[in-house]
């Protein structure tokens, strides 16, 4: 797995502190890509699990102060999110969805070929996977924990970009801050779902597995970068589900802006 020594940069977008892929900031100046860190002042009102019968977020996606800060920081008003269910379904953002924070249903991958829309997923230990075709200007963003990785959400998101015009040879992928392989101890149900030997007390490097999946989809090693950041062992830089952060998430975002 290629580890770039300067993969991510901590920076600000109109006062919003975010971690961004450093190389992409230089190469793709109109790309708005990043992830928020531990920010007690920001609440993203995350949506997890199947849609309940009476869904309090069904209307407008419950924009809260986190979403407003993201809209202000990126200058993009149109934000797409999903009810994340740890599966492999992919939602496409289409023209005519309207402004504001929109919930595109139950999915863990989002794709678009439109500028002026911000794809988002919320994470705390799971891997945010950014897929960019800078030539065809097609974007994909996936939320991949162990269930989503086992279900193949990253490959499904990549393949959903191809009918929109994305090409394997121009794609770039970045695996953002997530729990590292030295922190992620899992049980046999997880290792066997991931196709590894089902022993007790195994440590799993989710980002390493996802990088392998991307190679199997046809991306070369130079097309995939991996964050050095661990959400669990870097004290209080990020939210970590494993470390006990149950009510908070970081927000990963990806969109083409006009600046
Ligand atoms: Zn760690």
py3Dmol code that shows the C-alpha trace and the ligand (Angstrom):
import py3Dmol

protein = """\
ATOM      1  CA  UNK A   1       0.000   0.000   0.000  1.00  0.00           C
ATOM      2  CA  UNK A   2       1.579   3.320  -0.981  1.00  0.00           C
ATOM      3  CA  UNK A   3       1.855   5.715   1.950  1.00  0.00           C
ATOM      4  CA  UNK A   4       2.411   9.277   0.844  1.00  0.00           C
ATOM      5  CA  UNK A   5       4.302  11.173   3.572  1.00  0.00           C
ATOM      6  CA  UNK A   6       2.316  14.332   2.936  1.00  0.00           C
ATOM      7  CA  UNK A   7      -1.073  12.868   2.218  1.00  0.00           C
ATOM      8  CA  UNK A   8      -3.297  15.195   4.176  1.00  0.00           C
ATOM      9  CA  UNK A   9      -3.174  18.778   5.282  1.00  0.00           C
ATOM     10  CA  UNK A  10      -5.071  20.398   8.143  1.00  0.00           C
ATOM     11  CA  UNK A  11      -6.531  23.585   6.769  1.00  0.00           C
ATOM     12  CA  UNK A  12      -9.519  25.902   6.999  1.00  0.00           C
ATOM     13  CA  UNK A  13     -12.428  26.531   4.682  1.00  0.00           C
ATOM     14  CA  UNK A  14     -14.118  29.778   5.722  1.00  0.00           C
ATOM     15  CA  UNK A  15     -13.397  29.024   9.376  1.00  0.00           C
ATOM     16  CA  UNK A  16     -14.254  25.316   9.147  1.00  0.00           C
ATOM     17  CA  UNK A  17     -11.253  23.175  10.157  1.00  0.00           C
ATOM     18  CA  UNK A  18     -10.827  20.248   7.778  1.00  0.00           C
ATOM     19  CA  UNK A  19      -8.275  17.653   6.714  1.00  0.00           C
ATOM     20  CA  UNK A  20      -7.725  17.658   2.952  1.00  0.00           C
ATOM     21  CA  UNK A  21      -5.779  15.526   0.490  1.00  0.00           C
ATOM     22  CA  UNK A  22      -2.713  17.729   0.002  1.00  0.00           C
ATOM     23  CA  UNK A  23      -1.830  16.672  -3.536  1.00  0.00           C
ATOM     24  CA  UNK A  24      -5.416  17.114  -4.739  1.00  0.00           C
ATOM     25  CA  UNK A  25      -5.482  20.664  -3.320  1.00  0.00           C
ATOM     26  CA  UNK A  26      -2.657  21.513  -5.723  1.00  0.00           C
ATOM     27  CA  UNK A  27      -3.771  19.483  -8.715  1.00  0.00           C
ATOM     28  CA  UNK A  28      -7.526  20.097  -8.594  1.00  0.00           C
ATOM     29  CA  UNK A  29      -8.038  23.663  -7.369  1.00  0.00           C
ATOM     30  CA  UNK A  30     -11.816  23.621  -7.831  1.00  0.00           C
ATOM     31  CA  UNK A  31     -12.269  20.310  -6.009  1.00  0.00           C
ATOM     32  CA  UNK A  32     -13.727  20.622  -2.523  1.00  0.00           C
ATOM     33  CA  UNK A  33     -12.614  17.492  -0.720  1.00  0.00           C
ATOM     34  CA  UNK A  34     -12.006  16.870   2.943  1.00  0.00           C
ATOM     35  CA  UNK A  35     -13.203  15.700   6.307  1.00  0.00           C
ATOM     36  CA  UNK A  36     -14.005  17.492   9.521  1.00  0.00           C
ATOM     37  CA  UNK A  37     -12.210  16.410  12.705  1.00  0.00           C
ATOM     38  CA  UNK A  38     -13.318  16.299  16.314  1.00  0.00           C
ATOM     39  CA  UNK A  39     -15.392  19.454  16.533  1.00  0.00           C
ATOM     40  CA  UNK A  40     -17.773  19.639  19.483  1.00  0.00           C
ATOM     41  CA  UNK A  41     -19.394  22.727  17.992  1.00  0.00           C
ATOM     42  CA  UNK A  42     -20.487  20.859  14.867  1.00  0.00           C
ATOM     43  CA  UNK A  43     -23.387  18.421  14.842  1.00  0.00           C
ATOM     44  CA  UNK A  44     -24.132  16.512  11.662  1.00  0.00           C
ATOM     45  CA  UNK A  45     -27.235  14.726  12.935  1.00  0.00           C
ATOM     46  CA  UNK A  46     -26.041  11.514  11.324  1.00  0.00           C
ATOM     47  CA  UNK A  47     -28.453   8.944   9.924  1.00  0.00           C
ATOM     48  CA  UNK A  48     -27.650   5.323  10.661  1.00  0.00           C
ATOM     49  CA  UNK A  49     -29.623   2.174  10.052  1.00  0.00           C
ATOM     50  CA  UNK A  50     -32.795   1.463   8.092  1.00  0.00           C
ATOM     51  CA  UNK A  51     -35.368   4.194   7.696  1.00  0.00           C
ATOM     52  CA  UNK A  52     -37.791   4.097  10.622  1.00  0.00           C
ATOM     53  CA  UNK A  53     -41.498   4.213   9.904  1.00  0.00           C
ATOM     54  CA  UNK A  54     -41.727   7.724  11.245  1.00  0.00           C
ATOM     55  CA  UNK A  55     -38.485   9.303  10.049  1.00  0.00           C
ATOM     56  CA  UNK A  56     -37.797  12.632  11.719  1.00  0.00           C
ATOM     57  CA  UNK A  57     -35.201  13.406   9.039  1.00  0.00           C
ATOM     58  CA  UNK A  58     -37.301  12.346   6.070  1.00  0.00           C
ATOM     59  CA  UNK A  59     -38.071  15.873   4.955  1.00  0.00           C
ATOM     60  CA  UNK A  60     -35.045  18.024   4.387  1.00  0.00           C
ATOM     61  CA  UNK A  61     -32.271  15.967   5.954  1.00  0.00           C
ATOM     62  CA  UNK A  62     -32.369  17.949   9.190  1.00  0.00           C
ATOM     63  CA  UNK A  63     -29.753  20.576   8.429  1.00  0.00           C
ATOM     64  CA  UNK A  64     -28.075  21.423  11.711  1.00  0.00           C
ATOM     65  CA  UNK A  65     -25.183  23.689  12.500  1.00  0.00           C
ATOM     66  CA  UNK A  66     -22.657  21.175  11.086  1.00  0.00           C
ATOM     67  CA  UNK A  67     -24.334  21.164   7.679  1.00  0.00           C
ATOM     68  CA  UNK A  68     -24.628  24.933   7.666  1.00  0.00           C
ATOM     69  CA  UNK A  69     -20.921  25.269   8.514  1.00  0.00           C
ATOM     70  CA  UNK A  70     -20.107  22.859   5.687  1.00  0.00           C
ATOM     71  CA  UNK A  71     -22.252  24.810   3.229  1.00  0.00           C
ATOM     72  CA  UNK A  72     -20.598  28.053   4.307  1.00  0.00           C
ATOM     73  CA  UNK A  73     -17.091  26.570   4.217  1.00  0.00           C
ATOM     74  CA  UNK A  74     -17.399  25.046   0.769  1.00  0.00           C
ATOM     75  CA  UNK A  75     -19.720  27.630  -0.751  1.00  0.00           C
ATOM     76  CA  UNK A  76     -21.921  24.763  -1.986  1.00  0.00           C
ATOM     77  CA  UNK A  77     -25.536  24.910  -0.845  1.00  0.00           C
ATOM     78  CA  UNK A  78     -26.592  21.612  -2.369  1.00  0.00           C
ATOM     79  CA  UNK A  79     -25.526  18.754  -0.089  1.00  0.00           C
ATOM     80  CA  UNK A  80     -26.318  15.075  -0.712  1.00  0.00           C
ATOM     81  CA  UNK A  81     -26.263  12.482   2.030  1.00  0.00           C
ATOM     82  CA  UNK A  82     -27.683   9.025   2.635  1.00  0.00           C
ATOM     83  CA  UNK A  83     -29.124   7.004   5.434  1.00  0.00           C
ATOM     84  CA  UNK A  84     -26.057   4.803   5.923  1.00  0.00           C
ATOM     85  CA  UNK A  85     -26.828   1.118   6.379  1.00  0.00           C
ATOM     86  CA  UNK A  86     -23.393  -0.588   6.020  1.00  0.00           C
ATOM     87  CA  UNK A  87     -24.363  -2.110   2.680  1.00  0.00           C
ATOM     88  CA  UNK A  88     -23.217  -1.818  -0.934  1.00  0.00           C
ATOM     89  CA  UNK A  89     -26.051   0.253  -2.426  1.00  0.00           C
ATOM     90  CA  UNK A  90     -25.007   3.382  -4.314  1.00  0.00           C
ATOM     91  CA  UNK A  91     -27.181   6.474  -4.803  1.00  0.00           C
ATOM     92  CA  UNK A  92     -26.752   8.866  -7.708  1.00  0.00           C
ATOM     93  CA  UNK A  93     -27.302  12.573  -7.298  1.00  0.00           C
ATOM     94  CA  UNK A  94     -29.339  13.831 -10.235  1.00  0.00           C
ATOM     95  CA  UNK A  95     -30.174  17.283 -11.526  1.00  0.00           C
ATOM     96  CA  UNK A  96     -33.356  18.640 -10.084  1.00  0.00           C
ATOM     97  CA  UNK A  97     -32.895  17.355  -6.539  1.00  0.00           C
ATOM     98  CA  UNK A  98     -33.127  20.930  -5.279  1.00  0.00           C
ATOM     99  CA  UNK A  99     -31.021  22.899  -2.819  1.00  0.00           C
ATOM    100  CA  UNK A 100     -30.320  22.290   0.825  1.00  0.00           C
ATOM    101  CA  UNK A 101     -29.361  19.044   2.527  1.00  0.00           C
ATOM    102  CA  UNK A 102     -30.955  16.161   0.648  1.00  0.00           C
ATOM    103  CA  UNK A 103     -31.218  12.542   1.800  1.00  0.00           C
ATOM    104  CA  UNK A 104     -30.877  10.214  -1.190  1.00  0.00           C
ATOM    105  CA  UNK A 105     -32.308   7.181   0.584  1.00  0.00           C
ATOM    106  CA  UNK A 106     -30.549   4.163   2.092  1.00  0.00           C
ATOM    107  CA  UNK A 107     -27.063   3.741   0.638  1.00  0.00           C
ATOM    108  CA  UNK A 108     -23.381   3.860   1.560  1.00  0.00           C
ATOM    109  CA  UNK A 109     -22.016   5.125  -1.739  1.00  0.00           C
ATOM    110  CA  UNK A 110     -22.899   8.310  -3.628  1.00  0.00           C
ATOM    111  CA  UNK A 111     -21.961   9.353  -7.154  1.00  0.00           C
ATOM    112  CA  UNK A 112     -22.515  12.404  -9.314  1.00  0.00           C
ATOM    113  CA  UNK A 113     -21.376  13.944 -12.573  1.00  0.00           C
ATOM    114  CA  UNK A 114     -22.650  17.380 -11.583  1.00  0.00           C
ATOM    115  CA  UNK A 115     -20.712  20.380 -10.307  1.00  0.00           C
ATOM    116  CA  UNK A 116     -22.162  22.392  -7.446  1.00  0.00           C
ATOM    117  CA  UNK A 117     -23.256  19.423  -5.358  1.00  0.00           C
ATOM    118  CA  UNK A 118     -21.429  18.185  -2.298  1.00  0.00           C
ATOM    119  CA  UNK A 119     -21.498  14.428  -1.677  1.00  0.00           C
ATOM    120  CA  UNK A 120     -21.165  13.575   2.033  1.00  0.00           C
ATOM    121  CA  UNK A 121     -20.841  10.587   4.346  1.00  0.00           C
ATOM    122  CA  UNK A 122     -20.485  10.597   8.124  1.00  0.00           C
ATOM    123  CA  UNK A 123     -17.857   8.399   9.797  1.00  0.00           C
ATOM    124  CA  UNK A 124     -16.176   7.624  13.116  1.00  0.00           C
ATOM    125  CA  UNK A 125     -13.610   4.807  12.525  1.00  0.00           C
ATOM    126  CA  UNK A 126     -15.166   3.648   9.226  1.00  0.00           C
ATOM    127  CA  UNK A 127     -13.235   4.605   6.076  1.00  0.00           C
ATOM    128  CA  UNK A 128     -14.317   7.547   3.914  1.00  0.00           C
ATOM    129  CA  UNK A 129     -13.364   6.599   0.343  1.00  0.00           C
ATOM    130  CA  UNK A 130     -13.038   9.446  -2.166  1.00  0.00           C
ATOM    131  CA  UNK A 131     -13.065   8.664  -5.899  1.00  0.00           C
ATOM    132  CA  UNK A 132     -12.332  11.409  -8.401  1.00  0.00           C
ATOM    133  CA  UNK A 133     -12.120  11.429 -12.179  1.00  0.00           C
ATOM    134  CA  UNK A 134     -10.668  14.910 -12.693  1.00  0.00           C
ATOM    135  CA  UNK A 135     -10.912  14.733 -16.492  1.00  0.00           C
ATOM    136  CA  UNK A 136     -14.487  13.519 -16.873  1.00  0.00           C
ATOM    137  CA  UNK A 137     -15.404  15.354 -13.628  1.00  0.00           C
ATOM    138  CA  UNK A 138     -17.227  12.421 -12.099  1.00  0.00           C
ATOM    139  CA  UNK A 139     -17.160  11.905  -8.333  1.00  0.00           C
ATOM    140  CA  UNK A 140     -17.864   9.054  -5.929  1.00  0.00           C
ATOM    141  CA  UNK A 141     -17.803   8.913  -2.135  1.00  0.00           C
ATOM    142  CA  UNK A 142     -18.283   5.791  -0.014  1.00  0.00           C
ATOM    143  CA  UNK A 143     -18.658   4.949   3.671  1.00  0.00           C
ATOM    144  CA  UNK A 144     -16.863   1.658   4.314  1.00  0.00           C
ATOM    145  CA  UNK A 145     -16.727  -0.100   7.656  1.00  0.00           C
ATOM    146  CA  UNK A 146     -16.135  -3.822   7.808  1.00  0.00           C
ATOM    147  CA  UNK A 147     -19.666  -4.681   6.663  1.00  0.00           C
ATOM    148  CA  UNK A 148     -19.541  -2.312   3.715  1.00  0.00           C
ATOM    149  CA  UNK A 149     -16.037  -3.477   2.805  1.00  0.00           C
ATOM    150  CA  UNK A 150     -17.168  -7.103   2.926  1.00  0.00           C
ATOM    151  CA  UNK A 151     -20.252  -6.202   0.856  1.00  0.00           C
ATOM    152  CA  UNK A 152     -18.072  -4.455  -1.741  1.00  0.00           C
ATOM    153  CA  UNK A 153     -19.371  -0.881  -1.415  1.00  0.00           C
ATOM    154  CA  UNK A 154     -16.131   0.649  -2.726  1.00  0.00           C
ATOM    155  CA  UNK A 155     -16.104  -1.381  -5.948  1.00  0.00           C
ATOM    156  CA  UNK A 156     -19.836  -0.750  -6.356  1.00  0.00           C
ATOM    157  CA  UNK A 157     -19.299   3.011  -6.051  1.00  0.00           C
ATOM    158  CA  UNK A 158     -16.439   2.938  -8.553  1.00  0.00           C
ATOM    159  CA  UNK A 159     -18.499   0.908 -11.029  1.00  0.00           C
ATOM    160  CA  UNK A 160     -21.450   3.312 -10.627  1.00  0.00           C
ATOM    161  CA  UNK A 161     -19.147   6.118 -11.833  1.00  0.00           C
ATOM    162  CA  UNK A 162     -18.304   4.414 -15.123  1.00  0.00           C
ATOM    163  CA  UNK A 163     -21.731   4.902 -16.813  1.00  0.00           C
ATOM    164  CA  UNK A 164     -21.409   8.605 -15.893  1.00  0.00           C
ATOM    165  CA  UNK A 165     -18.249   8.791 -18.009  1.00  0.00           C
ATOM    166  CA  UNK A 166     -15.505   8.060 -15.474  1.00  0.00           C
ATOM    167  CA  UNK A 167     -12.503   6.142 -16.821  1.00  0.00           C
ATOM    168  CA  UNK A 168     -10.359   3.756 -14.827  1.00  0.00           C
ATOM    169  CA  UNK A 169      -7.145   5.245 -16.175  1.00  0.00           C
ATOM    170  CA  UNK A 170      -7.963   8.766 -15.010  1.00  0.00           C
ATOM    171  CA  UNK A 171      -9.464   7.878 -11.603  1.00  0.00           C
ATOM    172  CA  UNK A 172      -7.788   8.896  -8.348  1.00  0.00           C
ATOM    173  CA  UNK A 173      -8.754   7.378  -4.998  1.00  0.00           C
ATOM    174  CA  UNK A 174      -8.070   8.526  -1.465  1.00  0.00           C
ATOM    175  CA  UNK A 175      -8.779   6.577   1.717  1.00  0.00           C
ATOM    176  CA  UNK A 176      -9.276   9.112   4.508  1.00  0.00           C
ATOM    177  CA  UNK A 177      -8.838   9.098   8.290  1.00  0.00           C
ATOM    178  CA  UNK A 178     -10.126   5.839   9.812  1.00  0.00           C
ATOM    179  CA  UNK A 179      -9.240   3.297  12.464  1.00  0.00           C
ATOM    180  CA  UNK A 180      -5.772   1.869  11.803  1.00  0.00           C
ATOM    181  CA  UNK A 181      -4.712  -1.756  11.545  1.00  0.00           C
ATOM    182  CA  UNK A 182      -3.059  -1.651  14.952  1.00  0.00           C
ATOM    183  CA  UNK A 183      -6.218  -0.414  16.683  1.00  0.00           C
ATOM    184  CA  UNK A 184      -8.880  -2.476  14.937  1.00  0.00           C
ATOM    185  CA  UNK A 185      -9.139  -5.762  16.788  1.00  0.00           C
ATOM    186  CA  UNK A 186     -12.039  -7.831  15.505  1.00  0.00           C
ATOM    187  CA  UNK A 187     -13.765 -11.126  16.150  1.00  0.00           C
ATOM    188  CA  UNK A 188     -13.987 -14.152  13.866  1.00  0.00           C
ATOM    189  CA  UNK A 189     -17.298 -13.003  12.329  1.00  0.00           C
ATOM    190  CA  UNK A 190     -15.506  -9.968  10.931  1.00  0.00           C
ATOM    191  CA  UNK A 191     -12.402 -11.740   9.652  1.00  0.00           C
ATOM    192  CA  UNK A 192     -14.449 -14.434   7.973  1.00  0.00           C
ATOM    193  CA  UNK A 193     -16.755 -11.815   6.360  1.00  0.00           C
ATOM    194  CA  UNK A 194     -13.637 -10.111   5.042  1.00  0.00           C
ATOM    195  CA  UNK A 195     -12.296 -13.350   3.639  1.00  0.00           C
ATOM    196  CA  UNK A 196      -9.499 -13.735   6.162  1.00  0.00           C
ATOM    197  CA  UNK A 197      -8.866 -16.659   8.479  1.00  0.00           C
ATOM    198  CA  UNK A 198     -11.469 -16.569  11.267  1.00  0.00           C
ATOM    199  CA  UNK A 199      -9.308 -16.477  14.385  1.00  0.00           C
ATOM    200  CA  UNK A 200     -10.002 -14.634  17.616  1.00  0.00           C
ATOM    201  CA  UNK A 201      -8.158 -11.411  18.333  1.00  0.00           C
ATOM    202  CA  UNK A 202      -7.117 -10.559  14.803  1.00  0.00           C
ATOM    203  CA  UNK A 203      -6.216  -7.023  13.830  1.00  0.00           C
ATOM    204  CA  UNK A 204      -7.594  -5.806  10.519  1.00  0.00           C
ATOM    205  CA  UNK A 205      -6.315  -2.967   8.346  1.00  0.00           C
ATOM    206  CA  UNK A 206      -9.523  -1.903   6.609  1.00  0.00           C
ATOM    207  CA  UNK A 207      -7.775   0.653   4.416  1.00  0.00           C
ATOM    208  CA  UNK A 208      -5.262  -1.959   3.297  1.00  0.00           C
ATOM    209  CA  UNK A 209      -8.148  -4.252   2.307  1.00  0.00           C
ATOM    210  CA  UNK A 210      -9.920  -1.455   0.451  1.00  0.00           C
ATOM    211  CA  UNK A 211      -6.708  -0.535  -1.388  1.00  0.00           C
ATOM    212  CA  UNK A 212      -6.515  -4.181  -2.513  1.00  0.00           C
ATOM    213  CA  UNK A 213     -10.137  -4.030  -3.672  1.00  0.00           C
ATOM    214  CA  UNK A 214      -9.363  -0.917  -5.713  1.00  0.00           C
ATOM    215  CA  UNK A 215      -6.394  -2.661  -7.312  1.00  0.00           C
ATOM    216  CA  UNK A 216      -8.696  -5.562  -8.174  1.00  0.00           C
ATOM    217  CA  UNK A 217     -11.031  -3.034  -9.871  1.00  0.00           C
ATOM    218  CA  UNK A 218      -8.130  -1.993 -12.076  1.00  0.00           C
ATOM    219  CA  UNK A 219      -6.517   0.992 -10.323  1.00  0.00           C
ATOM    220  CA  UNK A 220      -2.728   1.122 -10.214  1.00  0.00           C
ATOM    221  CA  UNK A 221      -0.799   1.768  -6.970  1.00  0.00           C
ATOM    222  CA  UNK A 222      -0.054   5.365  -7.972  1.00  0.00           C
ATOM    223  CA  UNK A 223      -3.809   6.049  -8.278  1.00  0.00           C
ATOM    224  CA  UNK A 224      -4.542   5.308  -4.606  1.00  0.00           C
ATOM    225  CA  UNK A 225      -3.424   7.370  -1.619  1.00  0.00           C
ATOM    226  CA  UNK A 226      -4.017   6.456   2.010  1.00  0.00           C
ATOM    227  CA  UNK A 227      -4.337   8.779   4.996  1.00  0.00           C
ATOM    228  CA  UNK A 228      -1.817   8.325   7.793  1.00  0.00           C
ATOM    229  CA  UNK A 229      -4.383   9.412  10.342  1.00  0.00           C
ATOM    230  CA  UNK A 230      -5.984   6.980  12.774  1.00  0.00           C
ATOM    231  CA  UNK A 231      -9.281   8.040  14.293  1.00  0.00           C
ATOM    232  CA  UNK A 232      -8.656   5.986  17.404  1.00  0.00           C
ATOM    233  CA  UNK A 233      -5.010   6.329  18.428  1.00  0.00           C
ATOM    234  CA  UNK A 234      -4.591  10.019  17.620  1.00  0.00           C
ATOM    235  CA  UNK A 235      -5.844  11.466  20.834  1.00  0.00           C
ATOM    236  CA  UNK A 236      -8.923  13.585  20.332  1.00  0.00           C
ATOM    237  CA  UNK A 237      -8.157  14.669  16.774  1.00  0.00           C
ATOM    238  CA  UNK A 238     -11.115  12.679  15.464  1.00  0.00           C
ATOM    239  CA  UNK A 239     -14.244  10.959  16.665  1.00  0.00           C
ATOM    240  CA  UNK A 240     -13.821   7.236  17.254  1.00  0.00           C
ATOM    241  CA  UNK A 241     -16.719   4.857  17.751  1.00  0.00           C
ATOM    242  CA  UNK A 242     -14.331   2.315  19.265  1.00  0.00           C
ATOM    243  CA  UNK A 243     -13.034   4.899  21.717  1.00  0.00           C
ATOM    244  CA  UNK A 244     -16.571   5.595  22.908  1.00  0.00           C
ATOM    245  CA  UNK A 245     -17.816   8.423  20.694  1.00  0.00           C
ATOM    246  CA  UNK A 246     -21.321   7.122  20.076  1.00  0.00           C
ATOM    247  CA  UNK A 247     -23.228  10.275  19.289  1.00  0.00           C
ATOM    248  CA  UNK A 248     -20.814  12.115  17.032  1.00  0.00           C
ATOM    249  CA  UNK A 249     -19.392  11.678  13.549  1.00  0.00           C
ATOM    250  CA  UNK A 250     -16.987  13.458  11.249  1.00  0.00           C
ATOM    251  CA  UNK A 251     -18.345  14.552   7.898  1.00  0.00           C
ATOM    252  CA  UNK A 252     -16.428  13.612   4.733  1.00  0.00           C
ATOM    253  CA  UNK A 253     -17.304  15.672   1.671  1.00  0.00           C
ATOM    254  CA  UNK A 254     -16.525  15.785  -2.033  1.00  0.00           C
ATOM    255  CA  UNK A 255     -17.718  18.177  -4.722  1.00  0.00           C
ATOM    256  CA  UNK A 256     -16.691  20.515  -7.518  1.00  0.00           C
ATOM    257  CA  UNK A 257     -16.972  24.157  -6.584  1.00  0.00           C
ATOM    258  CA  UNK A 258     -16.564  27.166  -8.784  1.00  0.00           C
ATOM    259  CA  UNK A 259     -13.487  28.620  -7.079  1.00  0.00           C
TER     260      UNK A 259
END
"""
ligand_1 = """\
1
ZN
Zn -4.719 3.526 15.472
"""
view = py3Dmol.view(width=600, height=400)
view.addModel(protein, "pdb")
view.setStyle({"model": 0}, {"cartoon": {"style": "trace"}})
view.addModel(ligand_1, "xyz")
view.setStyle({"model": 1}, {"stick": {}})
view.zoomTo()
view.show()
